[in-house]
Amino acid sequence: MPGSHDTGPAWSPLVAGADGDVVLAVDFAATGRREATFAELAGLLPGSFDVRQAVPPPDVPATGPEDDRARHYLHRWAGQVAYGPTARPVRAVLGYCAGCVFASRLADIVERRQGARPVLLLFDPEVPGVANLDRDIRRAVGGMDGVHEEERAELLREIGRIRDAAGDDFDKAAEAFVALYREAYATALARMGVGGDFAEQLTRLFRSYAGYLSAARRLGPGPGWASATSLLSAGATGGRTGGRTGGRTGGRTGGRTGREIRFPVSQEDLLRDPGVARTAFELISPPEMTDDHQP
C-alpha cells in the first residue's frame, strides 16, 4: 500500500497536553500564508479536544498509476491515526478548502473502523480545479518581492495563457505553473541577493501544494460528503461538488453538503473568527459539554 512505510509523523498535535476526544483536521498549512489555519481555530476551542493536523507525506511517488499516487495521502493519514477499540474516539473530522475532500474520505474510514461516524465539518469546501491553482499562483505572484510591476503584469498574463491552454487538464496546468513559479522566484531572489537554494525550497513547497490539490481532485469527496456541515465565509460559493472527480473513471459526485452556515467574515479570517470557533465547538460537542461552556 502506498504510504504504509513512510517515516515521520502523519499527524501533528495542535493542543499541548489535550486528553479529550480526537479531532482530525486536514489542510495544507504553509508557513506565511495569509489565511488562518487550524492551529488558530484549535486555540479558540474550549475544552480538551485533542486536535491533530494532517502532515503532507514527504515522498509521494513520482511514478505509478495516478489514482494510487492520489490515495498515497489518504493511506498515510489513515494508517497513522491513533484510534481503535482501545484508543480515544475520533469525535470529528475537519477540512479546509481542498482538504475537505480528504476529510470526507477520512470520516468514511473512521466510521468503518470505530463503528460510529464522526462529525464532519468542512470550512469553505471545494473540489480543486485549474481555477483554484490559477487563483493561488496569482496570489503568490502578487506578493513576490523583487519583481518589477511590468514583470508582475507579464507574469499574470502568462498565468492566463497557461490556464487557457490547459483547459480542464489540472496536471498540465500545474506543471506549467510550477515552472513559471520557479523562474519568477529565481529571478526575483537573485535580484535581492538571495541564493538559489531558497528559490528551490519555495518551488518544492509550491510543487507539493500542487500535488496535494491534484490528489484531492482525483480522489473526489466520497459518499459521506452529504453528511457534512459547511461553515462558509462571506464570499464562498458553498459545499457543492461536481465536475471531473474520482480519478480515471471521470465520474461525477454532485450535490451539496447536508447543512450550510455562512459567516460575515473573509476566507482569510474564517479559521480565526471566535464566532466560527464557537459554532464549530457546538457542532462537534455532546450536549453536556456545550452546557458546561455556556456563558
C-alpha positions as protocol buffer text, in pm:
chain_id: "A"
residue {
  index: 1
  type: MET
  ca { x: 0 y: 0 z: 0 }
}
residue {
  index: 2
  type: PRO
  ca { x: 147 y: 341 z: -90 }
}
residue {
  index: 3
  type: GLY
  ca { x: 248 y: 535 z: 218 }
}
residue {
  index: 4
  type: SER
  ca { x: 237 y: 238 z: 455 }
}
residue {
  index: 5
  type: HIS
  ca { x: 612 y: 256 z: 523 }
}
residue {
  index: 6
  type: ASP
  ca { x: 651 y: 635 z: 540 }
}
residue {
  index: 7
  type: THR
  ca { x: 869 y: 765 z: 820 }
}
residue {
  index: 8
  type: GLY
  ca { x: 782 y: 1062 z: 1034 }
}
residue {
  index: 9
  type: PRO
  ca { x: 452 y: 1160 z: 1193 }
}
residue {
  index: 10
  type: ALA
  ca { x: 141 y: 1184 z: 979 }
}
residue {
  index: 11
  type: TRP
  ca { x: -41 y: 1397 z: 1238 }
}
residue {
  index: 12
  type: SER
  ca { x: 77 y: 1698 z: 1434 }
}
residue {
  index: 13
  type: PRO
  ca { x: -92 y: 1783 z: 1767 }
}
residue {
  index: 14
  type: LEU
  ca { x: -222 y: 2139 z: 1784 }
}
residue {
  index: 15
  type: VAL
  ca { x: -321 y: 2148 z: 2153 }
}
residue {
  index: 16
  type: ALA
  ca { x: -45 y: 2067 z: 2402 }
}
residue {
  index: 17
  type: GLY
  ca { x: -146 y: 1818 z: 2670 }
}
residue {
  index: 18
  type: ALA
  ca { x: -501 y: 1765 z: 2540 }
}
residue {
  index: 19
  type: ASP
  ca { x: -653 y: 1437 z: 2656 }
}
residue {
  index: 20
  type: GLY
  ca { x: -1007 y: 1458 z: 2521 }
}
residue {
  index: 21
  type: ASP
  ca { x: -1163 y: 1311 z: 2210 }
}
residue {
  index: 22
  type: VAL
  ca { x: -957 y: 1330 z: 1893 }
}
residue {
  index: 23
  type: VAL
  ca { x: -1041 y: 1587 z: 1625 }
}
residue {
  index: 24
  type: LEU
  ca { x: -863 y: 1539 z: 1292 }
}
residue {
  index: 25
  type: ALA
  ca { x: -802 y: 1844 z: 1070 }
}
residue {
  index: 26
  type: VAL
  ca { x: -685 y: 1841 z: 707 }
}
residue {
  index: 27
  type: ASP
  ca { x: -532 y: 2147 z: 545 }
}
residue {
  index: 28
  type: PHE
  ca { x: -214 y: 2242 z: 359 }
}
residue {
  index: 29
  type: ALA
  ca { x: -96 y: 2494 z: 615 }
}
residue {
  index: 30
  type: ALA
  ca { x: 209 y: 2652 z: 455 }
}
residue {
  index: 31
  type: THR
  ca { x: 416 y: 2892 z: 662 }
}
residue {
  index: 32
  type: GLY
  ca { x: 350 y: 3256 z: 590 }
}
residue {
  index: 33
  type: ARG
  ca { x: 13 y: 3222 z: 420 }
}
residue {
  index: 34
  type: ARG
  ca { x: -248 y: 3492 z: 478 }
}
residue {
  index: 35
  type: GLU
  ca { x: -535 y: 3256 z: 557 }
}
residue {
  index: 36
  type: ALA
  ca { x: -581 y: 3143 z: 917 }
}
residue {
  index: 37
  type: THR
  ca { x: -503 y: 2780 z: 994 }
}
residue {
  index: 38
  type: PHE
  ca { x: -649 y: 2509 z: 1214 }
}
residue {
  index: 39
  type: ALA
  ca { x: -384 y: 2594 z: 1475 }
}
residue {
  index: 40
  type: GLU
  ca { x: -566 y: 2923 z: 1527 }
}
residue {
  index: 41
  type: LEU
  ca { x: -907 y: 2757 z: 1538 }
}
residue {
  index: 42
  type: ALA
  ca { x: -783 y: 2497 z: 1787 }
}
residue {
  index: 43
  type: GLY
  ca { x: -662 y: 2774 z: 2015 }
}
residue {
  index: 44
  type: LEU
  ca { x: -1015 y: 2917 z: 2028 }
}
residue {
  index: 45
  type: LEU
  ca { x: -1193 y: 2591 z: 2111 }
}
residue {
  index: 46
  type: PRO
  ca { x: -1279 y: 2546 z: 2480 }
}
residue {
  index: 47
  type: GLY
  ca { x: -1249 y: 2206 z: 2643 }
}
residue {
  index: 48
  type: SER
  ca { x: -980 y: 1945 z: 2593 }
}
residue {
  index: 49
  type: PHE
  ca { x: -1022 y: 1824 z: 2235 }
}
residue {
  index: 50
  type: ASP
  ca { x: -702 y: 1667 z: 2101 }
}
residue {
  index: 51
  type: VAL
  ca { x: -688 y: 1846 z: 1766 }
}
residue {
  index: 52
  type: ARG
  ca { x: -439 y: 1693 z: 1523 }
}
residue {
  index: 53
  type: GLN
  ca { x: -349 y: 1834 z: 1184 }
}
residue {
  index: 54
  type: ALA
  ca { x: -251 y: 1616 z: 888 }
}
residue {
  index: 55
  type: VAL
  ca { x: 113 y: 1637 z: 779 }
}
residue {
  index: 56
  type: PRO
  ca { x: 156 y: 1604 z: 400 }
}
residue {
  index: 57
  type: PRO
  ca { x: 360 y: 1297 z: 302 }
}
residue {
  index: 58
  type: PRO
  ca { x: 722 y: 1375 z: 220 }
}
residue {
  index: 59
  type: ASP
  ca { x: 763 y: 1113 z: -51 }
}
residue {
  index: 60
  type: VAL
  ca { x: 467 y: 1096 z: -288 }
}
residue {
  index: 61
  type: PRO
  ca { x: 568 y: 852 z: -563 }
}
residue {
  index: 62
  type: ALA
  ca { x: 681 y: 1024 z: -882 }
}
residue {
  index: 63
  type: THR
  ca { x: 565 y: 734 z: -1095 }
}
residue {
  index: 64
  type: GLY
  ca { x: 286 y: 480 z: -1093 }
}
residue {
  index: 65
  type: PRO
  ca { x: -88 y: 497 z: -1153 }
}
residue {
  index: 66
  type: GLU
  ca { x: -225 y: 843 z: -1082 }
}
residue {
  index: 67
  type: ASP
  ca { x: -506 y: 707 z: -865 }
}
residue {
  index: 68
  type: ASP
  ca { x: -253 y: 523 z: -646 }
}
residue {
  index: 69
  type: ARG
  ca { x: -44 y: 837 z: -607 }
}
residue {
  index: 70
  type: ALA
  ca { x: -357 y: 1030 z: -507 }
}
residue {
  index: 71
  type: ARG
  ca { x: -451 y: 770 z: -246 }
}
residue {
  index: 72
  type: HIS
  ca { x: -98 y: 784 z: -105 }
}
residue {
  index: 73
  type: TYR
  ca { x: -208 y: 1082 z: 107 }
}
residue {
  index: 74
  type: LEU
  ca { x: -517 y: 908 z: 240 }
}
residue {
  index: 75
  type: HIS
  ca { x: -336 y: 580 z: 312 }
}
residue {
  index: 76
  type: ARG
  ca { x: -65 y: 757 z: 508 }
}
residue {
  index: 77
  type: TRP
  ca { x: -306 y: 958 z: 721 }
}
residue {
  index: 78
  type: ALA
  ca { x: -548 y: 670 z: 781 }
}
residue {
  index: 79
  type: GLY
  ca { x: -260 y: 435 z: 863 }
}
residue {
  index: 80
  type: GLN
  ca { x: -117 y: 655 z: 1138 }
}
residue {
  index: 81
  type: VAL
  ca { x: -431 y: 766 z: 1320 }
}
residue {
  index: 82
  type: ALA
  ca { x: -423 y: 662 z: 1686 }
}
residue {
  index: 83
  type: TYR
  ca { x: -777 y: 534 z: 1721 }
}
residue {
  index: 84
  type: GLY
  ca { x: -949 y: 197 z: 1753 }
}
residue {
  index: 85
  type: PRO
  ca { x: -1121 y: -13 z: 2021 }
}
residue {
  index: 86
  type: THR
  ca { x: -869 y: 78 z: 2294 }
}
residue {
  index: 87
  type: ALA
  ca { x: -794 y: 435 z: 2190 }
}
residue {
  index: 88
  type: ARG
  ca { x: -981 y: 761 z: 2236 }
}
residue {
  index: 89
  type: PRO
  ca { x: -1252 y: 801 z: 1974 }
}
residue {
  index: 90
  type: VAL
  ca { x: -1235 y: 1040 z: 1683 }
}
residue {
  index: 91
  type: ARG
  ca { x: -1509 y: 1287 z: 1763 }
}
residue {
  index: 92
  type: ALA
  ca { x: -1486 y: 1496 z: 1445 }
}
residue {
  index: 93
  type: VAL
  ca { x: -1301 y: 1539 z: 1118 }
}
residue {
  index: 94
  type: LEU
  ca { x: -1243 y: 1890 z: 984 }
}
residue {
  index: 95
  type: GLY
  ca { x: -1134 y: 2003 z: 640 }
}
residue {
  index: 96
  type: TYR
  ca { x: -1041 y: 2338 z: 485 }
}
residue {
  index: 97
  type: CYS
  ca { x: -1086 y: 2412 z: 113 }
}
residue {
  index: 98
  type: ALA
  ca { x: -933 y: 2122 z: -85 }
}
residue {
  index: 99
  type: GLY
  ca { x: -861 y: 1945 z: 244 }
}
residue {
  index: 100
  type: CYS
  ca { x: -1236 y: 1889 z: 271 }
}
residue {
  index: 101
  type: VAL
  ca { x: -1207 y: 1613 z: 9 }
}
residue {
  index: 102
  type: PHE
  ca { x: -959 y: 1422 z: 225 }
}
residue {
  index: 103
  type: ALA
  ca { x: -1162 y: 1497 z: 540 }
}
residue {
  index: 104
  type: SER
  ca { x: -1474 y: 1344 z: 388 }
}
residue {
  index: 105
  type: ARG
  ca { x: -1286 y: 1029 z: 287 }
}
residue {
  index: 106
  type: LEU
  ca { x: -1121 y: 1002 z: 629 }
}
residue {
  index: 107
  type: ALA
  ca { x: -1458 y: 1034 z: 801 }
}
residue {
  index: 108
  type: ASP
  ca { x: -1577 y: 734 z: 598 }
}
residue {
  index: 109
  type: ILE
  ca { x: -1274 y: 531 z: 712 }
}
residue {
  index: 110
  type: VAL
  ca { x: -1314 y: 635 z: 1076 }
}
residue {
  index: 111
  type: GLU
  ca { x: -1680 y: 534 z: 1069 }
}
residue {
  index: 112
  type: ARG
  ca { x: -1593 y: 187 z: 942 }
}
residue {
  index: 113
  type: ARG
  ca { x: -1318 y: 139 z: 1199 }
}
residue {
  index: 114
  type: GLN
  ca { x: -1479 y: 270 z: 1515 }
}
residue {
  index: 115
  type: GLY
  ca { x: -1843 y: 192 z: 1437 }
}
residue {
  index: 116
  type: ALA
  ca { x: -1966 y: 549 z: 1481 }
}
residue {
  index: 117
  type: ARG
  ca { x: -1946 y: 830 z: 1230 }
}
residue {
  index: 118
  type: PRO
  ca { x: -1752 y: 1137 z: 1341 }
}
residue {
  index: 119
  type: VAL
  ca { x: -1895 y: 1483 z: 1294 }
}
residue {
  index: 120
  type: LEU
  ca { x: -1774 y: 1616 z: 958 }
}
residue {
  index: 121
  type: LEU
  ca { x: -1718 y: 1993 z: 936 }
}
residue {
  index: 122
  type: LEU
  ca { x: -1599 y: 2147 z: 610 }
}
residue {
  index: 123
  type: PHE
  ca { x: -1469 y: 2504 z: 604 }
}
residue {
  index: 124
  type: ASP
  ca { x: -1513 y: 2669 z: 262 }
}
residue {
  index: 125
  type: PRO
  ca { x: -1513 y: 2327 z: 92 }
}
residue {
  index: 126
  type: GLU
  ca { x: -1408 y: 2292 z: -269 }
}
residue {
  index: 127
  type: VAL
  ca { x: -1303 y: 2020 z: -510 }
}
residue {
  index: 128
  type: PRO
  ca { x: -996 y: 2179 z: -674 }
}
residue {
  index: 129
  type: GLY
  ca { x: -968 y: 2257 z: -1040 }
}
residue {
  index: 130
  type: VAL
  ca { x: -746 y: 2465 z: -1268 }
}
residue {
  index: 131
  type: ALA
  ca { x: -923 y: 2781 z: -1150 }
}
residue {
  index: 132
  type: ASN
  ca { x: -812 y: 2717 z: -791 }
}
residue {
  index: 133
  type: LEU
  ca { x: -449 y: 2676 z: -891 }
}
residue {
  index: 134
  type: ASP
  ca { x: -477 y: 2986 z: -1111 }
}
residue {
  index: 135
  type: ARG
  ca { x: -608 y: 3183 z: -811 }
}
residue {
  index: 136
  type: ASP
  ca { x: -333 y: 3061 z: -579 }
}
residue {
  index: 137
  type: ILE
  ca { x: -42 y: 3131 z: -810 }
}
residue {
  index: 138
  type: ARG
  ca { x: -183 y: 3477 z: -880 }
}
residue {
  index: 139
  type: ARG
  ca { x: -179 y: 3542 z: -506 }
}
residue {
  index: 140
  type: ALA
  ca { x: 181 y: 3421 z: -490 }
}
residue {
  index: 141
  type: VAL
  ca { x: 292 y: 3641 z: -779 }
}
residue {
  index: 142
  type: GLY
  ca { x: 105 y: 3936 z: -632 }
}
residue {
  index: 143
  type: GLY
  ca { x: 304 y: 3903 z: -310 }
}
residue {
  index: 144
  type: MET
  ca { x: 650 y: 3848 z: -463 }
}
residue {
  index: 145
  type: ASP
  ca { x: 917 y: 4095 z: -359 }
}
residue {
  index: 146
  type: GLY
  ca { x: 1189 y: 4189 z: -605 }
}
residue {
  index: 147
  type: VAL
  ca { x: 958 y: 4183 z: -907 }
}
residue {
  index: 148
  type: HIS
  ca { x: 907 y: 4499 z: -1112 }
}
residue {
  index: 149
  type: GLU
  ca { x: 548 y: 4592 z: -1177 }
}
residue {
  index: 150
  type: GLU
  ca { x: 577 y: 4543 z: -1554 }
}
residue {
  index: 151
  type: GLU
  ca { x: 725 y: 4197 z: -1488 }
}
residue {
  index: 152
  type: ARG
  ca { x: 443 y: 4118 z: -1249 }
}
residue {
  index: 153
  type: ALA
  ca { x: 189 y: 4219 z: -1512 }
}
residue {
  index: 154
  type: GLU
  ca { x: 356 y: 3994 z: -1768 }
}
residue {
  index: 155
  type: LEU
  ca { x: 361 y: 3703 z: -1523 }
}
residue {
  index: 156
  type: LEU
  ca { x: -11 y: 3746 z: -1465 }
}
residue {
  index: 157
  type: ARG
  ca { x: -73 y: 3749 z: -1840 }
}
residue {
  index: 158
  type: GLU
  ca { x: 134 y: 3431 z: -1876 }
}
residue {
  index: 159
  type: ILE
  ca { x: -70 y: 3268 z: -1600 }
}
residue {
  index: 160
  type: GLY
  ca { x: -382 y: 3343 z: -1800 }
}
residue {
  index: 161
  type: ARG
  ca { x: -229 y: 3193 z: -2114 }
}
residue {
  index: 162
  type: ILE
  ca { x: -133 y: 2876 z: -1927 }
}
residue {
  index: 163
  type: ARG
  ca { x: -481 y: 2847 z: -1778 }
}
residue {
  index: 164
  type: ASP
  ca { x: -648 y: 2887 z: -2116 }
}
residue {
  index: 165
  type: ALA
  ca { x: -415 y: 2638 z: -2285 }
}
residue {
  index: 166
  type: ALA
  ca { x: -464 y: 2377 z: -2012 }
}
residue {
  index: 167
  type: GLY
  ca { x: -842 y: 2385 z: -2018 }
}
residue {
  index: 168
  type: ASP
  ca { x: -958 y: 2125 z: -1764 }
}
residue {
  index: 169
  type: ASP
  ca { x: -621 y: 1942 z: -1756 }
}
residue {
  index: 170
  type: PHE
  ca { x: -518 y: 2015 z: -1399 }
}
residue {
  index: 171
  type: ASP
  ca { x: -182 y: 1836 z: -1406 }
}
residue {
  index: 172
  type: LYS
  ca { x: -80 y: 2010 z: -1730 }
}
residue {
  index: 173
  type: ALA
  ca { x: -158 y: 2348 z: -1574 }
}
residue {
  index: 174
  type: ALA
  ca { x: 22 y: 2254 z: -1252 }
}
residue {
  index: 175
  type: GLU
  ca { x: 341 y: 2155 z: -1435 }
}
residue {
  index: 176
  type: ALA
  ca { x: 350 y: 2484 z: -1627 }
}
residue {
  index: 177
  type: PHE
  ca { x: 265 y: 2691 z: -1319 }
}
residue {
  index: 178
  type: VAL
  ca { x: 544 y: 2528 z: -1117 }
}
residue {
  index: 179
  type: ALA
  ca { x: 794 y: 2609 z: -1393 }
}
residue {
  index: 180
  type: LEU
  ca { x: 676 y: 2970 z: -1408 }
}
residue {
  index: 181
  type: TYR
  ca { x: 688 y: 2996 z: -1028 }
}
residue {
  index: 182
  type: ARG
  ca { x: 1046 y: 2865 z: -1017 }
}
residue {
  index: 183
  type: GLU
  ca { x: 1169 y: 3104 z: -1287 }
}
residue {
  index: 184
  type: ALA
  ca { x: 996 y: 3406 z: -1133 }
}
residue {
  index: 185
  type: TYR
  ca { x: 1130 y: 3343 z: -783 }
}
residue {
  index: 186
  type: ALA
  ca { x: 1481 y: 3263 z: -907 }
}
residue {
  index: 187
  type: THR
  ca { x: 1493 y: 3598 z: -1088 }
}
residue {
  index: 188
  type: ALA
  ca { x: 1341 y: 3794 z: -801 }
}
residue {
  index: 189
  type: LEU
  ca { x: 1561 y: 3643 z: -531 }
}
residue {
  index: 190
  type: ALA
  ca { x: 1879 y: 3677 z: -737 }
}
residue {
  index: 191
  type: ARG
  ca { x: 1797 y: 4046 z: -778 }
}
residue {
  index: 192
  type: MET
  ca { x: 1764 y: 4068 z: -398 }
}
residue {
  index: 193
  type: GLY
  ca { x: 2094 y: 3887 z: -341 }
}
residue {
  index: 194
  type: VAL
  ca { x: 1934 y: 3569 z: -206 }
}
residue {
  index: 195
  type: GLY
  ca { x: 2084 y: 3233 z: -305 }
}
residue {
  index: 196
  type: GLY
  ca { x: 1918 y: 2996 z: -550 }
}
residue {
  index: 197
  type: ASP
  ca { x: 1867 y: 2730 z: -283 }
}
residue {
  index: 198
  type: PHE
  ca { x: 1588 y: 2935 z: -129 }
}
residue {
  index: 199
  type: ALA
  ca { x: 1411 y: 2960 z: -465 }
}
residue {
  index: 200
  type: GLU
  ca { x: 1430 y: 2582 z: -496 }
}
residue {
  index: 201
  type: GLN
  ca { x: 1285 y: 2540 z: -146 }
}
residue {
  index: 202
  type: LEU
  ca { x: 992 y: 2766 z: -235 }
}
residue {
  index: 203
  type: THR
  ca { x: 942 y: 2579 z: -560 }
}
residue {
  index: 204
  type: ARG
  ca { x: 938 y: 2243 z: -382 }
}
residue {
  index: 205
  type: LEU
  ca { x: 673 y: 2377 z: -146 }
}
residue {
  index: 206
  type: PHE
  ca { x: 457 y: 2500 z: -435 }
}
residue {
  index: 207
  type: ARG
  ca { x: 504 y: 2170 z: -620 }
}
residue {
  index: 208
  type: SER
  ca { x: 399 y: 1983 z: -305 }
}
residue {
  index: 209
  type: TYR
  ca { x: 89 y: 2202 z: -280 }
}
residue {
  index: 210
  type: ALA
  ca { x: 2 y: 2139 z: -644 }
}
residue {
  index: 211
  type: GLY
  ca { x: 38 y: 1764 z: -583 }
}
residue {
  index: 212
  type: TYR
  ca { x: -190 y: 1790 z: -280 }
}
residue {
  index: 213
  type: LEU
  ca { x: -456 y: 1964 z: -491 }
}
residue {
  index: 214
  type: SER
  ca { x: -417 y: 1709 z: -771 }
}
residue {
  index: 215
  type: ALA
  ca { x: -461 y: 1422 z: -523 }
}
residue {
  index: 216
  type: ALA
  ca { x: -777 y: 1579 z: -379 }
}
residue {
  index: 217
  type: ARG
  ca { x: -915 y: 1630 z: -729 }
}
residue {
  index: 218
  type: ARG
  ca { x: -858 y: 1269 z: -827 }
}
residue {
  index: 219
  type: LEU
  ca { x: -995 y: 1122 z: -504 }
}
residue {
  index: 220
  type: GLY
  ca { x: -1320 y: 1316 z: -508 }
}
residue {
  index: 221
  type: PRO
  ca { x: -1529 y: 1378 z: -196 }
}
residue {
  index: 222
  type: GLY
  ca { x: -1669 y: 1028 z: -138 }
}
residue {
  index: 223
  type: PRO
  ca { x: -2017 y: 917 z: -35 }
}
residue {
  index: 224
  type: GLY
  ca { x: -2010 y: 1087 z: 306 }
}
residue {
  index: 225
  type: TRP
  ca { x: -1994 y: 1442 z: 167 }
}
residue {
  index: 226
  type: ALA
  ca { x: -2369 y: 1489 z: 208 }
}
residue {
  index: 227
  type: SER
  ca { x: -2344 y: 1421 z: 584 }
}
residue {
  index: 228
  type: ALA
  ca { x: -2118 y: 1723 z: 639 }
}
residue {
  index: 229
  type: THR
  ca { x: -2191 y: 2071 z: 767 }
}
residue {
  index: 230
  type: SER
  ca { x: -2024 y: 2350 z: 571 }
}
residue {
  index: 231
  type: LEU
  ca { x: -1902 y: 2660 z: 755 }
}
residue {
  index: 232
  type: LEU
  ca { x: -1870 y: 2924 z: 487 }
}
residue {
  index: 233
  type: SER
  ca { x: -1700 y: 3261 z: 465 }
}
residue {
  index: 234
  type: ALA
  ca { x: -1887 y: 3555 z: 316 }
}
residue {
  index: 235
  type: GLY
  ca { x: -1761 y: 3502 z: -38 }
}
residue {
  index: 236
  type: ALA
  ca { x: -1766 y: 3121 z: -55 }
}
residue {
  index: 237
  type: THR
  ca { x: -1985 y: 2951 z: -313 }
}
residue {
  index: 238
  type: GLY
  ca { x: -2089 y: 2665 z: -84 }
}
residue {
  index: 239
  type: GLY
  ca { x: -2020 y: 2296 z: -49 }
}
residue {
  index: 240
  type: ARG
  ca { x: -2134 y: 2188 z: -394 }
}
residue {
  index: 241
  type: THR
  ca { x: -1933 y: 1918 z: -567 }
}
residue {
  index: 242
  type: GLY
  ca { x: -1924 y: 1840 z: -932 }
}
residue {
  index: 243
  type: GLY
  ca { x: -1701 y: 1824 z: -1235 }
}
residue {
  index: 244
  type: ARG
  ca { x: -1441 y: 1563 z: -1306 }
}
residue {
  index: 245
  type: THR
  ca { x: -1364 y: 1370 z: -990 }
}
residue {
  index: 246
  type: GLY
  ca { x: -1299 y: 1012 z: -898 }
}
residue {
  index: 247
  type: GLY
  ca { x: -981 y: 951 z: -1097 }
}
residue {
  index: 248
  type: ARG
  ca { x: -968 y: 774 z: -1432 }
}
residue {
  index: 249
  type: THR
  ca { x: -1337 y: 696 z: -1442 }
}
residue {
  index: 250
  type: GLY
  ca { x: -1421 y: 1064 z: -1467 }
}
residue {
  index: 251
  type: GLY
  ca { x: -1727 y: 1003 z: -1251 }
}
residue {
  index: 252
  type: ARG
  ca { x: -1933 y: 1284 z: -1107 }
}
residue {
  index: 253
  type: THR
  ca { x: -2026 y: 1347 z: -749 }
}
residue {
  index: 254
  type: GLY
  ca { x: -2299 y: 1609 z: -727 }
}
residue {
  index: 255
  type: GLY
  ca { x: -2494 y: 1787 z: -459 }
}
residue {
  index: 256
  type: ARG
  ca { x: -2432 y: 1998 z: -154 }
}
residue {
  index: 257
  type: THR
  ca { x: -2327 y: 1917 z: 196 }
}
residue {
  index: 258
  type: GLY
  ca { x: -2611 y: 1844 z: 434 }
}
residue {
  index: 259
  type: ARG
  ca { x: -2611 y: 2186 z: 601 }
}
residue {
  index: 260
  type: GLU
  ca { x: -2453 y: 2523 z: 533 }
}
residue {
  index: 261
  type: ILE
  ca { x: -2381 y: 2800 z: 783 }
}
residue {
  index: 262
  type: ARG
  ca { x: -2248 y: 3129 z: 647 }
}
residue {
  index: 263
  type: PHE
  ca { x: -2048 y: 3384 z: 846 }
}
residue {
  index: 264
  type: PRO
  ca { x: -1984 y: 3753 z: 771 }
}
residue {
  index: 265
  type: VAL
  ca { x: -1607 y: 3705 z: 762 }
}
residue {
  index: 266
  type: SER
  ca { x: -1348 y: 3676 z: 487 }
}
residue {
  index: 267
  type: GLN
  ca { x: -1192 y: 3345 z: 391 }
}
residue {
  index: 268
  type: GLU
  ca { x: -863 y: 3467 z: 539 }
}
residue {
  index: 269
  type: ASP
  ca { x: -1029 y: 3507 z: 880 }
}
residue {
  index: 270
  type: LEU
  ca { x: -1261 y: 3205 z: 877 }
}
residue {
  index: 271
  type: LEU
  ca { x: -1043 y: 2983 z: 1098 }
}
residue {
  index: 272
  type: ARG
  ca { x: -956 y: 3262 z: 1342 }
}
residue {
  index: 273
  type: ASP
  ca { x: -1304 y: 3403 z: 1399 }
}
residue {
  index: 274
  type: PRO
  ca { x: -1444 y: 3348 z: 1753 }
}
residue {
  index: 275
  type: GLY
  ca { x: -1799 y: 3308 z: 1621 }
}
residue {
  index: 276
  type: VAL
  ca { x: -1689 y: 3037 z: 1380 }
}
residue {
  index: 277
  type: ALA
  ca { x: -1497 y: 2860 z: 1658 }
}
residue {
  index: 278
  type: ARG
  ca { x: -1799 y: 2876 z: 1888 }
}
residue {
  index: 279
  type: THR
  ca { x: -2024 y: 2725 z: 1622 }
}
residue {
  index: 280
  type: ALA
  ca { x: -1769 y: 2452 z: 1546 }
}
residue {
  index: 281
  type: PHE
  ca { x: -1743 y: 2368 z: 1915 }
}
residue {
  index: 282
  type: GLU
  ca { x: -2122 y: 2341 z: 1947 }
}
residue {
  index: 283
  type: LEU
  ca { x: -2142 y: 2115 z: 1642 }
}
residue {
  index: 284
  type: ILE
  ca { x: -1873 y: 1869 z: 1749 }
}
residue {
  index: 285
  type: SER
  ca { x: -1951 y: 1856 z: 2122 }
}
residue {
  index: 286
  type: PRO
  ca { x: -2201 y: 1637 z: 2304 }
}
residue {
  index: 287
  type: PRO
  ca { x: -2484 y: 1843 z: 2466 }
}
residue {
  index: 288
  type: GLU
  ca { x: -2344 y: 1811 z: 2818 }
}
residue {
  index: 289
  type: MET
  ca { x: -2015 y: 1967 z: 2708 }
}
residue {
  index: 290
  type: THR
  ca { x: -2177 y: 2267 z: 2539 }
}
residue {
  index: 291
  type: ASP
  ca { x: -2396 y: 2318 z: 2851 }
}
residue {
  index: 292
  type: ASP
  ca { x: -2081 y: 2337 z: 3063 }
}
residue {
  index: 293
  type: HIS
  ca { x: -1942 y: 2616 z: 2844 }
}
residue {
  index: 294
  type: GLN
  ca { x: -2250 y: 2835 z: 2821 }
}
residue {
  index: 295
  type: PRO
  ca { x: -2169 y: 3197 z: 2909 }
}
